[in-house]
Amino acid sequence: MLKVLHNNRCGKSRETIKILEDLKIPFEIVNYLTNPLSKEEINHINQLTLKSLIEMVRTNESIWKTIYKSKELTNDEVLIALETHPILIERPLVYSEKFALVARPPQKIIDFLDSF
């Protein structure tokens, strides 16, 4: 089953959920702000994206700019930052046991699902 890292205040996240509902694709909402992921979970999801870890970071968030932007961080330090400040995780993020995708723009999920 698909899971969606969701922030209800995010329009792109709400739009992704609407697309999945319209396509009648079952999914589970993961409210990662109230139930933060561990750095191991974040790392696993990142590996499924086949992208660099920094592509999962919301680098325009004030927390990132204030604390991390001017530092050269290892992947482990980035994982700790994402675990400590889950608001920094790029969203919407759709994942399963086999893949993960940052659905930005939300229509990207349609193209991705069409490829199966």
HUWO-V318660 format. One line per field, one symbol per residue. burial: + if it has 16 or more other C-alpha atoms within 10 Angstrom, else -. A space follows every 10 residues. Layout:
BEGIN
burial->???
END
This chain:
BEGIN
burial->-++++++--- -++-+++-++ ------+--+ -++--++-+- -++-++-++- --+--++++- ---+------ -------+++ +++--+++++ +++++----+ +++--+--+- ------
END
